[in-house]
Amino acid sequence: AKCFDDKAKKAGKRDLVALIMFRGNHYTSFVRKGRDWNKGWEWHDRGSVHQLGGWEDVKARAEPSDGKGAMLPYLLVYDIF
């Protein structure tokens, strides 16, 4: 795997590519499409995929105004670009 080779260890820079979130008894995920944070993210929820815009859309979806509270990060997925 790329994360275990010496080159990866020396690179130092990691980019967030996905988040697994938790709220109540429900898990959902946000996955970045490509290298640009503002080119778009996908929200995977209950068998559906919703297209989002940039990082601001991810934050808005993770902190909904429905009164049930914010989603909590459970797992962050990074890659070396």
All heavy atoms as an XYZ file, in Angstrom:
660
protein
N       0.842     -1.181      0.000
C       0.000      0.000      0.000
C       0.889      1.245      0.000
O       1.947      1.270      0.614
C      -0.917      0.004      1.203
N       0.396      2.262     -0.646
C       1.153      3.501     -0.815
C       1.524      4.150      0.521
O       2.574      4.751      0.659
C       0.306      4.446     -1.658
C       1.033      5.634     -2.186
C       0.090      6.409     -3.087
C       0.773      7.574     -3.727
N      -0.133      8.355     -4.553
N       0.665      4.011      1.526
C       0.911      4.685      2.795
C       2.051      4.065      3.595
O       2.512      4.645      4.563
C      -0.355      4.725      3.632
S      -0.948      3.111      4.121
N       2.516      2.893      3.216
C       3.568      2.228      3.979
C       4.952      2.354      3.359
O       5.927      1.946      3.963
C       3.239      0.744      4.157
C       2.017      0.517      4.994
C       0.868      0.009      4.433
C       2.012      0.838      6.345
C      -0.260     -0.200      5.204
C       0.883      0.641      7.119
C      -0.262      0.119      6.549
N       5.057      2.902      2.163
C       6.387      2.989      1.554
C       7.151      4.205      2.085
O       6.588      5.127      2.655
C       6.322      2.964      0.021
C       5.658      4.186     -0.582
O       5.583      5.231      0.088
O       5.232      4.099     -1.741
N       8.472      4.199      1.933
C       9.320      5.265      2.472
C       9.013      6.625      1.874
O       9.068      7.645      2.554
C      10.802      4.927      2.250
C      11.255      3.808      3.170
O      10.653      3.639      4.252
O      12.211      3.112      2.804
N       8.692      6.651      0.587
C       8.385      7.919     -0.072
C       7.171      8.586      0.585
O       7.147      9.789      0.810
C       8.136      7.673     -1.555
C       7.895      8.932     -2.349
C       7.688      8.599     -3.809
C       7.383      9.832     -4.623
N       7.095      9.526     -6.020
N       6.166      7.797      0.904
C       4.959      8.335      1.534
C       5.267      8.895      2.919
O       4.744      9.936      3.310
C       3.890      7.255      1.617
N       6.111      8.221      3.657
C       6.452      8.683      4.997
C       7.196     10.010      4.958
O       7.029     10.857      5.820
C       7.306      7.633      5.700
C       6.538      6.388      6.063
C       7.458      5.368      6.694
C       6.728      4.064      6.920
N       7.617      3.009      7.403
N       8.007     10.222      3.940
C       8.778     11.459      3.823
C       7.942     12.609      3.260
O       8.259     13.760      3.472
C       9.998     11.224      2.934
C      11.017     10.309      3.573
C      12.167     10.047      2.628
C      13.127      9.032      3.228
N      14.169      8.638      2.302
N       6.891     12.288      2.518
C       6.077     13.321      1.859
C       5.442     14.268      2.882
O       5.392     15.468      2.672
C       5.007     12.681      0.991
N       4.917     13.730      3.960
C       4.373     14.556      5.022
C       2.995     15.129      4.781
O       2.235     15.295      5.695
N       2.620     15.435      3.555
C       1.331     16.070      3.279
C       0.264     15.024      2.995
O       0.465     14.107      2.198
C       1.438     17.012      2.094
C       0.145     17.744      1.825
C       0.262     18.712      0.690
C      -1.102     19.344      0.467
N      -1.152     20.110     -0.734
N      -0.859     15.191      3.650
C      -2.003     14.315      3.436
C      -3.212     15.185      3.101
O      -3.364     16.275      3.639
C      -2.325     13.484      4.683
C      -1.170     12.735      5.296
C      -0.764     11.548      4.449
N       0.230     10.724      5.113
C       1.534     10.859      4.980
N       2.010     11.835      4.249
N       2.366     10.049      5.566
N      -4.081     14.688      2.253
C      -5.310     15.399      1.910
C      -6.511     14.578      2.352
O      -6.570     13.368      2.121
C      -5.404     15.632      0.399
C      -4.524     16.768     -0.068
O      -4.303     17.709      0.705
O      -4.058     16.715     -1.217
N      -7.471     15.239      2.955
C      -8.703     14.585      3.372
C      -9.518     14.236      2.135
O      -9.803     15.101      1.303
C      -9.496     15.529      4.282
C     -10.799     14.995      4.830
C     -10.548     13.843      5.789
C     -11.547     16.120      5.540
N      -9.887     12.976      1.982
C     -10.656     12.561      0.808
C     -12.036     12.014      1.169
O     -12.911     11.936      0.311
C      -9.900     11.531     -0.056
C      -8.658     12.153     -0.669
C      -9.543     10.291      0.724
N     -12.243     11.642      2.434
C     -13.555     11.131      2.831
C     -13.736     11.256      4.337
O     -12.762     11.269      5.092
C     -13.721      9.685      2.410
N     -14.974     11.357      4.748
C     -15.333     11.400      6.160
C     -16.475     10.427      6.386
O     -17.443     10.427      5.631
C     -15.848     12.784      6.565
C     -14.973     13.988      6.356
C     -15.314     14.668      5.048
C     -15.187     14.944      7.481
N     -16.362      9.622      7.405
C     -17.469      8.789      7.849
C     -18.034      9.507      9.073
O     -17.304      9.808     10.017
C     -17.017      7.364      8.235
C     -16.127      6.744      7.162
C     -18.222      6.490      8.577
C     -16.753      6.607      5.808
N     -19.320      9.802      9.042
C     -19.947     10.590     10.104
C     -20.998      9.744     10.822
O     -21.533      8.786     10.256
C     -20.603     11.831      9.509
C     -19.670     12.689      8.660
S     -18.394     13.512      9.587
C     -19.309     14.898     10.216
N     -21.322     10.144     12.044
C     -22.246      9.411     12.888
C     -23.194     10.385     13.569
O     -22.781     11.440     14.046
C     -21.440      8.642     13.940
C     -22.276      7.913     14.941
C     -22.837      6.695     14.628
C     -22.487      8.442     16.206
C     -23.597      6.003     15.552
C     -23.249      7.769     17.136
C     -23.803      6.543     16.810
N     -24.470     10.006     13.599
C     -25.468     10.775     14.350
C     -26.578      9.827     14.765
O     -27.175      9.156     13.917
C     -26.031     11.927     13.532
C     -27.022     12.769     14.318
C     -27.410     14.022     13.607
N     -28.429     13.737     12.611
C     -29.168     14.662     12.018
N     -28.975     15.922     12.297
N     -30.053     14.332     11.131
N     -26.836      9.741     16.046
C     -27.835      8.800     16.530
C     -27.351      7.374     16.308
O     -26.278      7.004     16.740
N     -28.118      6.580     15.612
C     -27.732      5.214     15.248
C     -27.468      5.101     13.763
O     -27.683      4.050     13.161
C     -28.842      4.224     15.635
C     -28.970      4.090     17.131
O     -27.976      4.181     17.838
N     -30.179      3.894     17.611
N     -27.014      6.186     13.157
C     -26.897      6.222     11.698
C     -25.513      6.719     11.277
O     -25.013      7.719     11.786
C     -27.979      7.148     11.140
C     -27.968      7.288      9.661
N     -28.252      6.246      8.816
C     -27.692      8.349      8.873
C     -28.154      6.667      7.574
N     -27.815      7.944      7.582
N     -24.918      6.004     10.333
C     -23.635      6.396      9.738
C     -23.878      6.891      8.320
O     -24.750      6.386      7.609
C     -22.663      5.211      9.685
C     -22.202      4.762     11.034
C     -22.920      3.831     11.763
C     -21.043      5.286     11.595
C     -22.498      3.425     13.018
C     -20.607      4.886     12.848
C     -21.348      3.941     13.548
O     -20.922      3.556     14.783
N     -23.119      7.873      7.916
C     -23.197      8.416      6.566
C     -21.789      8.853      6.171
O     -20.904      8.935      7.013
C     -24.202      9.594      6.527
O     -24.400     10.011      5.198
C     -23.748     10.745      7.369
N     -21.559      9.106      4.888
C     -20.201      9.488      4.482
C     -20.225     10.605      3.450
O     -21.173     10.768      2.699
C     -19.444      8.284      3.917
O     -20.043      7.847      2.719
N     -19.123     11.354      3.459
C     -18.861     12.388      2.462
C     -17.570     11.992      1.757
O     -16.573     11.702      2.411
C     -18.683     13.760      3.115
C     -19.916     14.245      3.824
C     -20.070     14.052      5.186
C     -20.912     14.899      3.130
C     -21.195     14.506      5.844
C     -22.047     15.357      3.777
C     -22.189     15.159      5.137
N     -17.598     11.988      0.426
C     -16.434     11.585     -0.361
C     -16.112     12.688     -1.361
O     -16.993     13.138     -2.105
C     -16.699     10.259     -1.110
C     -15.482      9.846     -1.924
C     -17.094      9.159     -0.129
N     -14.871     13.101     -1.357
C     -14.433     14.172     -2.263
C     -14.243     13.618     -3.667
O     -13.701     12.534     -3.860
C     -13.127     14.779     -1.756
C     -12.753     16.038     -2.491
C     -11.596     16.724     -1.842
N     -10.368     15.974     -2.105
C      -9.186     16.320     -1.658
N      -9.039     17.364     -0.880
N      -8.130     15.612     -1.944
N     -14.674     14.389     -4.657
C     -14.514     14.008     -6.062
C     -13.314     14.748     -6.637
O     -13.411     15.914     -6.969
C     -15.769     14.352     -6.851
C     -16.990     13.627     -6.351
C     -18.306     13.996     -7.005
C     -18.318     15.102     -7.974
N     -19.625     15.387     -8.531
N     -12.178     14.086     -6.717
C     -10.987     14.721     -7.271
C     -10.162     15.426     -6.220
O     -10.404     15.318     -5.020
N      -9.191     16.190     -6.672
C      -8.240     16.830     -5.759
C      -8.673     18.188     -5.252
O      -8.175     18.665     -4.253
C      -6.884     16.966     -6.462
C      -6.266     15.639     -6.732
C      -4.917     15.804     -7.363
N      -4.325     14.489     -7.594
C      -3.096     14.301     -7.976
N      -2.307     15.330     -8.198
N      -2.639     13.098     -8.163
N      -9.568     18.841     -5.945
C      -9.985     20.192     -5.581
C     -11.144     20.134     -4.584
O     -12.187     19.565     -4.875
C     -10.396     20.946     -6.842
C     -10.687     22.409     -6.589
O     -10.852     22.813     -5.415
O     -10.755     23.162     -7.565
N     -10.971     20.752     -3.432
C     -11.993     20.746     -2.389
C     -13.301     21.376     -2.849
O     -14.353     21.065     -2.343
C     -11.484     21.527     -1.174
C     -10.560     20.735     -0.333
C      -9.342     20.255     -0.697
C     -10.763     20.319      0.996
N      -8.777     19.571      0.332
C      -9.632     19.605      1.390
C     -11.794     20.498      1.902
C      -9.507     19.050      2.660
C     -11.658     19.966      3.168
C     -10.529     19.242      3.524
N     -13.229     22.286     -3.802
C     -14.435     22.996     -4.226
C     -15.029     22.476     -5.522
O     -15.996     23.034     -6.016
C     -14.139     24.490     -4.325
C     -13.890     25.076     -2.959
O     -14.686     24.860     -2.044
N     -12.800     25.772     -2.788
N     -14.481     21.411     -6.077
C     -15.061     20.845     -7.301
C     -16.208     19.916     -6.999
O     -16.945     19.526     -7.880
C     -13.993     20.107     -8.104
C     -13.053     21.054     -8.770
C     -12.648     20.535    -10.098
C     -11.789     21.598    -10.746
N     -11.471     21.339    -12.056
N     -16.343     19.525     -5.775
C     -17.504     18.737     -5.429
C     -17.233     17.567     -4.506
O     -16.149     17.003     -4.472
N     -18.246     17.288     -3.746
C     -18.253     16.176     -2.823
C     -19.521     15.377     -3.065
O     -20.489     15.889     -3.632
C     -18.252     16.687     -1.388
C     -16.971     17.288     -0.937
C     -16.452     18.502     -1.307
C     -16.033     16.722     -0.032
N     -15.256     18.718     -0.682
C     -14.972     17.640      0.118
C     -15.981     15.528      0.682
C     -13.889     17.394      0.940
C     -14.902     15.298      1.511
C     -13.870     16.221      1.621
N     -19.506     14.142     -2.656
C     -20.702     13.305     -2.694
C     -21.077     12.957     -1.264
O     -20.215     12.687     -0.434
C     -20.446     12.009     -3.454
C     -20.186     12.198     -4.917
C     -19.853     10.893     -5.613
O     -19.440      9.925     -4.939
O     -20.006     10.849     -6.834
N     -22.369     12.954     -1.005
C     -22.882     12.548      0.297
C     -23.567     11.209      0.102
O     -24.527     11.105     -0.657
C     -23.846     13.598      0.827
C     -24.507     13.230      2.118
C     -23.940     12.596      3.179
C     -25.857     13.482      2.482
N     -24.844     12.441      4.188
C     -26.045     12.977      3.783
C     -26.929     14.090      1.840
C     -27.262     13.065      4.457
C     -28.136     14.179      2.509
C     -28.289     13.671      3.800
N     -23.062     10.175      0.741
C     -23.625      8.823      0.647
C     -24.463      8.581      1.894
O     -23.955      8.592      3.014
C     -22.493      7.785      0.553
C     -21.675      7.948     -0.680
N     -21.798      7.111     -1.756
C     -20.739      8.867     -1.027
C     -20.961      7.487     -2.708
N     -20.313      8.560     -2.286
N     -25.757      8.356      1.684
C     -26.683      8.222      2.806
C     -27.810      7.259      2.461
O     -28.522      7.459      1.473
C     -27.251      9.593      3.169
C     -28.112      9.567      4.395
O     -27.651      9.028      5.431
O     -29.244     10.078      4.338
N     -27.942      6.221      3.251
C     -29.044      5.245      3.107
C     -29.220      4.732      1.677
O     -30.323      4.716      1.138
C     -30.347      5.828      3.612
C     -30.299      6.212      5.070
C     -31.679      6.555      5.587
N     -31.625      7.114      6.916
C     -31.621      6.412      8.038
N     -31.656      5.116      7.994
N     -31.577      7.016      9.196
N     -28.150      4.358      1.041
C     -28.218      3.795     -0.303
C     -28.348      4.821     -1.419
O     -28.455      4.461     -2.580
N     -28.350      6.092     -1.072
C     -28.453      7.152     -2.073
C     -27.156      7.955     -2.117
O     -26.463      8.071     -1.118
C     -29.590      8.114     -1.731
O     -30.822      7.443     -1.719
N     -26.891      8.512     -3.274
C     -25.734      9.390     -3.440
C     -26.252     10.760     -3.852
O     -26.990     10.888     -4.818
C     -24.747      8.853     -4.504
C     -23.584      9.809     -4.682
C     -24.267      7.467     -4.133
N     -25.867     11.770     -3.087
C     -26.286     13.143     -3.349
C     -25.060     13.954     -3.741
O     -24.048     13.923     -3.042
C     -26.934     13.757     -2.103
C     -28.032     12.922     -1.530
N     -29.336     13.023     -1.945
C     -28.008     11.948     -0.582
C     -30.074     12.171     -1.277
N     -29.287     11.503     -0.436
N     -25.157     14.695     -4.819
C     -24.057     15.538     -5.280
C     -24.062     16.848     -4.496
O     -25.097     17.498     -4.377
C     -24.180     15.817     -6.778
C     -24.199     14.577     -7.636
C     -22.952     13.734     -7.490
O     -21.839     14.249     -7.460
N     -23.127     12.426     -7.386
N     -22.905     17.203     -3.959
C     -22.759     18.463     -3.237
C     -21.757     19.338     -3.975
O     -21.011     18.859     -4.827
C     -22.258     18.214     -1.812
C     -23.119     17.320     -0.924
C     -22.445     17.111      0.417
C     -24.499     17.913     -0.743
N     -21.700     20.585     -3.608
C     -20.714     21.496     -4.186
C     -19.400     21.391     -3.438
O     -18.838     20.309     -3.300
N     -18.935     22.498     -2.896
C     -17.652     22.538     -2.210
C     -17.741     22.196     -0.733
O     -18.765     21.707     -0.229
N     -16.667     22.476     -0.019
C     -16.545     22.146      1.394
C     -17.631     22.819      2.229
O     -18.104     22.260      3.218
C     -15.150     22.541      1.877
C     -14.910     22.248      3.305
C     -14.681     23.163      4.297
C     -14.878     20.967      3.944
N     -14.506     22.525      5.507
C     -14.623     21.169      5.313
C     -15.045     19.662      3.475
C     -14.535     20.125      6.222
C     -14.953     18.619      4.389
C     -14.705     18.849      5.743
N     -18.067     24.013      1.845
C     -19.131     24.706      2.585
C     -20.419     23.889      2.580
O     -21.149     23.872      3.568
C     -19.364     26.105      2.016
C     -18.194     27.059      2.232
C     -17.871     27.272      3.703
O     -18.801     27.404      4.521
O     -16.673     27.300      4.036
N     -20.708     23.206      1.472
C     -21.898     22.355      1.398
C     -21.780     21.148      2.329
O     -22.763     20.717      2.929
C     -22.129     21.870     -0.033
C     -22.520     22.991     -0.976
O     -22.990     24.044     -0.488
O     -22.355     22.828     -2.191
N     -20.576     20.605      2.429
C     -20.345     19.473      3.340
C     -20.601     19.924      4.782
O     -21.305     19.252      5.542
C     -18.908     18.920      3.197
C     -18.620     17.875      4.258
C     -18.702     18.346      1.798
N     -20.047     21.078      5.156
C     -20.239     21.587      6.512
C     -21.716     21.853      6.802
O     -22.201     21.547      7.888
C     -19.418     22.855      6.728
C     -17.930     22.589      6.756
C     -17.088     23.757      7.232
C     -17.435     25.074      6.657
N     -16.514     26.163      7.047
N     -22.426     22.401      5.837
C     -23.852     22.695      6.033
C     -24.658     21.407      6.212
O     -25.575     21.353      7.037
C     -24.386     23.497      4.848
N     -24.326     20.378      5.463
C     -25.039     19.102      5.572
C     -24.704     18.400      6.892
O     -25.555     17.754      7.493
C     -24.671     18.206      4.391
C     -25.364     16.892      4.334
C     -26.840     17.000      4.135
N     -27.132     17.518      2.826
C     -28.356     17.597      2.317
N     -29.382     17.171      3.003
N     -28.555     18.108      1.135
N     -23.469     18.547      7.348
C     -23.049     17.899      8.596
C     -23.598     18.607      9.835
O     -23.665     18.016     10.901
C     -21.529     17.834      8.664
N     -23.990     19.863      9.693
C     -24.573     20.628     10.795
C     -25.972     21.093     10.388
O     -26.215     22.284     10.213
C     -23.697     21.829     11.127
C     -22.323     21.460     11.620
C     -21.451     22.679     11.902
O     -21.881     23.814     11.626
O     -20.340     22.483     12.397
N     -26.894     20.153     10.223
C     -28.219     20.515      9.723
C     -29.000     21.368     10.722
O     -28.713     21.371     11.911
C     -28.899     19.159      9.523
C     -28.215     18.256     10.483
C     -26.797     18.745     10.570
N     -29.971     22.056     10.202
C     -30.799     22.933     11.047
C     -32.102     22.242     11.445
O     -33.089     22.902     11.706
C     -31.095     24.232     10.297
O     -31.754     23.938      9.078
N     -32.096     20.905     11.498
C     -33.313     20.173     11.832
C     -33.514     19.981     13.334
O     -34.457     19.331     13.764
C     -33.328     18.807     11.130
C     -32.174     17.903     11.543
O     -31.413     18.272     12.450
O     -32.041     16.825     10.935
N     -32.592     20.520     14.139
C     -32.732     20.437     15.585
C     -32.256     19.127     16.198
O     -32.336     18.942     17.404
N     -31.751     18.205     15.396
C     -31.305     16.903     15.904
C     -29.812     16.884     16.243
O     -29.290     15.871     16.657
C     -31.605     15.805     14.889
C     -33.081     15.604     14.651
C     -33.321     14.507     13.646
C     -34.802     14.339     13.367
N     -35.045     13.314     12.346
N     -29.130     17.985     16.049
C     -27.712     18.058     16.355
C     -26.840     17.750     15.153
O     -27.299     17.224     14.138
N     -25.575     18.074     15.299
C     -24.613     17.888     14.207
C     -24.163     16.428     14.119
O     -24.218     15.689     15.091
C     -23.396     18.781     14.431
N     -23.715     16.050     12.924
C     -23.092     14.749     12.743
C     -21.705     14.793     13.388
O     -21.040     15.831     13.376
C     -22.933     14.434     11.255
C     -24.207     14.298     10.508
S     -23.850     13.972      8.765
C     -25.454     14.212      8.052
N     -21.274     13.691     13.920
C     -19.967     13.615     14.561
C     -19.009     12.819     13.686
O     -19.383     11.774     13.141
C     -20.086     12.933     15.923
C     -21.028     13.616     16.915
C     -21.175     12.762     18.162
C     -20.541     14.999     17.251
N     -17.771     13.280     13.529
C     -16.815     12.523     12.719
C     -16.458     11.211     13.410
O     -16.187     11.184     14.611
C     -15.597     13.440     12.615
C     -15.782     14.490     13.635
C     -17.213     14.520     14.039
N     -16.498     10.132     12.658
C     -16.173      8.809     13.176
C     -14.848      8.314     12.608
O     -14.029      7.758     13.314
C     -17.303      7.842     12.822
C     -17.099      6.444     13.333
C     -17.269      6.157     14.688
C     -16.748      5.416     12.480
C     -17.079      4.879     15.170
C     -16.557      4.134     12.954
C     -16.724      3.869     14.297
O     -16.538      2.596     14.759
N     -14.653      8.546     11.308
C     -13.427      8.110     10.642
C     -13.084      9.116      9.550
O     -13.946      9.500      8.767
C     -13.617      6.723     10.022
C     -12.457      6.141      9.238
C     -11.290      5.817     10.165
C     -12.898      4.870      8.514
N     -11.830      9.571      9.524
C     -11.350     10.471      8.481
C     -10.405      9.678      7.590
O      -9.530      8.974      8.082
C     -10.627     11.664      9.094
C     -11.396     12.476     10.121
C     -10.517     13.568     10.705
C     -12.662     13.051      9.526
N     -10.562      9.808      6.272
C      -9.752      9.069      5.318
C      -8.864     10.064      4.567
O      -9.361     11.022      3.977
C     -10.624      8.286      4.317
C      -9.765      7.515      3.336
C     -11.571      7.355      5.063
N      -7.564      9.826      4.602
C      -6.585     10.701      3.965
C      -5.857      9.946      2.859
O      -5.759      8.727      2.882
C      -5.538     11.194      4.972
C      -6.106     12.124      6.003
C      -6.654     11.642      7.187
C      -6.082     13.499      5.794
C      -7.161     12.509      8.137
C      -6.592     14.367      6.749
C      -7.131     13.857      7.916
O      -7.637     14.716      8.861
N      -5.312     10.694      1.906
C      -4.476     10.137      0.843
C      -3.324     11.094      0.607
O      -3.351     12.252      1.010
C      -5.290      9.953     -0.439
C      -4.586      9.041     -1.442
O      -3.516      8.492     -1.119
O      -5.112      8.878     -2.549
N      -2.315     10.609     -0.070
C      -1.165     11.419     -0.444
C      -1.332     11.810     -1.895
O      -1.483     10.956     -2.763
C       0.140     10.629     -0.264
C       0.300     10.217      1.179
C       1.325     11.456     -0.726
C       1.400      9.215      1.399
N      -1.357     13.112     -2.157
C      -1.468     13.588     -3.538
C      -0.186     14.206     -3.978
O       0.525     14.800     -3.246
C      -2.597     14.604     -3.673
C      -3.964     14.003     -3.630
C      -4.820     14.296     -2.619
C      -4.375     13.125     -4.615
C      -6.095     13.752     -2.574
C      -5.643     12.566     -4.590
C      -6.501     12.884     -3.560
